[in-house]
Amino acid sequence: MGDFVGGLASRRVSPLRVLLVSTPLALVGLTAIAVVTGGPIHPGAVGWGAACGLALGVASWWFYAALRSGPISVVSPLSAVVTAGVPVTVGLIRGERPGAVAGVGIVLALVAVVLVSREVTDEDVRPHRFTPKVAWLTIGAGVGFGLNFVFIEKAPVESVLWPLMFARLAATVVVVIIATGAGELRLPSGGTLKLALLAGLADTGANVAMLLALRGSQLSLASVLISLFPAVTVMLAIVVLRERVHLWQVVGMVAAVVAVAMITAG
């Protein structure tokens, strides 16, 4: 949900102005949760959290920029397949070997995301088109989000949620620096501000769930399951924005549900 409302806000103002609200808000929320949950602050929590935040800050900027210009129902799932591909590759390289059922589920999940991302070719007159620039922004964002999974998964478990706090702190610094250089150091107002605030709140909850999932499973499995979130985004784009979907996207959504069941069972 966070990427949908954030993308919607980015269609009204610059993506950087949206991030100037959502990223610091997520920082405040994650700091409060980290204080409550406790845990020691190890150097690894600071280092891996900061590395995660650097990748996350740039990836969020590119992702919102892609959502601003391209169709949300295409950009979101396509970035997700790239996002999933990065940690899956890292997990396999370091020796993770999912079971047979889970392995088939991973392949099916990746196929599902590709199917959901397919765009109807007769819609070139639409204002939000999947242009080469949007494609590169989407791929770049996916790589950044994938590195986010890899880095945060390596943070020490005993630090509980502190790595997320340091990740958001680093991401906030990155966003402020980029916004300053681009002359976009201004907050949105009105309905756009509300959307940006909602994106920040949703991002806070999603990040806590992400870290818990990565710590409770193999990197290659958890990252793919997390990357199936575009199914929700696509549904919101269909219902709220009336974006058109075709048969292959419906097949992809069904495949995504089956893939979740297979990965969970495996």
N, C-alpha and C positions, 0 to 999 in steps of 0.2 A: 504494500500500500504506500510505503514511504516514497518509492521511486515514482509512483503514479502522480501523487499530489505534488511532489517536487518538480516533476517534468511539466505538470500543468502550470505551476507557478513560473517556470522558466519560459513558458510561451508568452508570458505577460511582461516580464522584465528580464534583464541579463541573468544567466545562470549563476554568475558570481555573486550577485546581490541576493539571490535565494540562499546560496551557501553561507553567506555572511550571517544569516539568521539560523539556519538549520544546524550547521556544524557547531557553533558555540553552544547552542541549546542542548545538543547531544552531549557535549562536553560537561555541561552542568549536571545533566541527568546521570551520566555515567560516573561522575565524581561522587555524587550523593550516594549512589548504589554501592560504589567501591568502598566508601567510608563505612557504610552499614555492614557490608559483608566482611570487611576486615582483610587480614592477610598481610604478610610482610612485603615490603617493596624491594625486590631484588634488582640488581643491575640488569638482569635479563628482561625483567618486566619493562624497564625504561627503554632499553636498547631495541628489543623486538617490537615494543609498542610504538616507538618513534619511527622505526622502519615501516611498520604497517601504516602509520599515519601519513607519511610522505607519499606512499603509493596511493592511499585512499584519497588524499586531498586532490591530487592531479586527476585520478580516475573519476572522482565525483564531478569535477569541472567538465571533463570531456563527456561524461555520461549525460549530464543535464543539457549540455550544448547539443548533443545528438537528439535528445528528446525534444528540444526546442524546435529543431528544424525538420526532424523526421517523424514518421508514424510511430507512436508509442508501442503499438501492438507488434511492431517489427524490431525496433531498436532494443527493447527490453529483453526479449528471448534470445536474440542474436548475441548480445553482450554476455548473456548467461552461459551460452555454450562455450565461449572463449574463457569466461571466468572458471568454469568447471574444468576445462582442458588443462589449465596451468597446474593446479594442485594434483589432479589425477596423474599427470606426467611426472611430477615431482615424487608423488607417492610410489609410483611404480619403479622409478629409478632407485629409490632408497629401499626397495625390497618388499613393499606391501603387495600382498597377493589375496585379493578378495575371493570368496567362494564362487563356485560356478554360477549359482543362481544370481548372486549379487553382481557378478561380472557381466552377465547378460543384461541385468537391469541397468547397469551403467551405460552400456552400449545403447540400449533402448531409450534411456533418458536423453542421451546426446542426440539421437535421431529425432526424438520428440521435440527437442528445442529447435532443431533445424527445420522441422516441418512447421512448427508454430511461427517461425520467423519468415516463412515464405510469403512474398507479397504478390498481389494481383497485378499483372503487367499493364492492365488497361486503365490505371488510375493516375497516369502521369500528370493529369491536370490538377491534382490535389495540391493544396498549399504546403502540406507536410510530406515531402517526397524522400525516398531513400536514395540520396545522391552519393557519389563517391566520397565526398567530404564527410557525410553522415556515417558512411560505412567505416572510414578510417577512425573517426571519433569513437564509434561503437567498439571497434576492435581494440583500440588503445585503452578504452575504459575497461573492457573485459580483462585485458592483461593486468591492469592495475588492481582490479578487484581480486583477481586470482592470486597475485602476489600478496595481497592483504590476507587471504586465507593461509598461505604458506608461512608468512611471518608471524601472525598472531598465534598459530598453532604451536610454534616453537617457544612461546613465552612460558615461563615456569608456572606450573599448575598451582603451587602453593601461594602465589601472588594473587590468586582468585581473579578479581575483575580489574585490578590496577593496570594491567597491560592495555585494556580497552580505554581507560582514562588517558594514559599517555599517548595512545594512538590518536584519540580525538584532539588532544592538546597539539600534537604535531600537525594534524590535518588543519586545525584552526589557524595555526601560524602560516601554513602554506597558502591557504585560501586568502588570508589578509594580505600577504605579500603579493600574490598574483592580482588581487583586486586593486591594490594600490598602484601597481605598475600599469594596469589597464584603465585606470581612472574610474573604477566602478565601486569605490569605497562609499557606497550609499545603501541604506536599508530600504526595502520595499515598504509599501503602506497598504492600508485597506485590506481587501480580500486576498491580495497576493501575500501580504504579511501573514495572514491566518494560514494560508496554505503552506508557507515556509515553516511556520511554527509546528504545524501538524506533521510535516515531513521530518522535522527534528525529533519530535516525540516518538514517531514510528521507528525512526532510525535507532533510537536508544534501546527500545525493546528488542528490535531485530538483532542488534549487535550482541546483546546478552545471550539471546537464544543461539546465535551463531557460535559464540565461544564455547558454550556448554555442549553443543553438538560436536564441535571439533575435538573437544577433550574426551567425549564419550564414545568415539568411534575412530576408525581409520580415516586419515586425511582424504584418500581417494573416494571413500564412500560418503562421508559427511558433506564434502564439498559439492558432490553431484546432487545430493538431496537438497541442499541449501539453494543450489542454482536452479531448482525447479519453480522458484517463486514467480517467474514471469506468467505462469498460468493465471494467477490472481490479477496481475497487471493487465494482461490481455482482456480478461473478462471485464475489468473496469473500463478499459478503453472502448470495448464494444457497447457497454451499457450507458456510460456517461457521455463519451465522445461520439458515439455512433460510428466508430471505425468499422469498416467492412472486414469480414473474415470469410475464408473460403473452405472448401472441403478438407484440404490438406492440413489446415490449421486445426480444424476440429479433430482430425485423426491424431494430430500431434498432442492435443490436450488429453485425449483418451490414453495415448501411449504413455504420457507423463504419469498419469494415475497408476497405470500398471507397473511402470518402472519403480515408483515409490514402494509399492507393495513387494516387488521382487528384491529390491535392495534391503528393505527392512527384514524380510524373511531370510535373506542370505547372510 
